Amino acid sequence: MATDSIRKITARDLLYGFLELRGLTPDLSQWTEEGLADNPPRLFRLRRLRAVFRAFGIAWEPASFIEGKFIVPESPLYQTVSFFR
């Protein structure tokens, strides 16, 4: 496989995917397989977004994501990030 064909998924991609689906379906209670079953493009976006959440190790809780609860400052993942308190 050529390295040119590999696409990296970034945190920015996760955020854009989240905001895209949020713009199309603002009601988070609809963010289920059943809730989007009648709209294949949105269902595809939901499935892709859930996969990206899994890849980043973020729990699938859209409301908590909005509130930033996935960020745990004590985690070693954030050692080089400065948090303002």
N, C-alpha and C positions, 0 to 999 in steps of 0.2 A: 504494500500500500504506500503510495507516495505521500509525503508529509504535506504536500500542497492541498490534499483533499481533506485533511483533518481540520475540523472547526472547533475551537475552544469556546466553551460556554462560560461566560463570566457572570459576576454578581450583577453587572449592569443588564445583561440579558434576562436574568431572573426578575429584576425590578421592572424592566420594560414589559415583560410578559405578564407580570402581575397587574401593572397599570393598564395594559391593553384589555385584559379580561375584565378588570374592574370598570373600565369605561363602557364595555359592551354589556356587562351584566353587573350593575351596581349592588344588587341584592345578594349578599354573600350566602344566604340560605339556598340560593339556586345553584351554588357551586358544587353540585353533585352530579354523578352519572345520570341519575334520574331527572334532575332539574334541567339538565342541558341535552337530554336525549333527543329532543325534537329539533335541535339546532346543531348539526354535525360540525360546522366550523368552530363553534364555541366549545363543543365537547372535545374536539381535538386540542384546542388551546388549553383547556382544563387538564387534560391528560399530560400534555407536554409540560405544563407548569408544575404539576405534581411530581413528574419525573425529575425536573430540575431541583425542586425542593429536596427530594430524596438524595440526589447527587451531592447537594450541599450540606446534607445532614440536618436540615431544618424540618421540624415537625409541621405536618400539614394542618395548620390552624390559621386560616387567613385573617381572622379578627385579631389574633395575637401578633401576627406578622405586621399588620398595620400599626400596632402600638409599639413595635420594635422589641417585643419580648423575646425574640430569638437571639438577641445580643446579650451575651453574658460576659461582662467586663473581666471577670476572674478567669475566664477560659484562656488557655495558652494561645488560642487562635488570635487573640487580640493583644498580645504582649507588646507589639510595636505600634499600637494605635493609642493616641492620646484621647482621653475622655475628659470633657469639661464638666465639672460638677458645680 
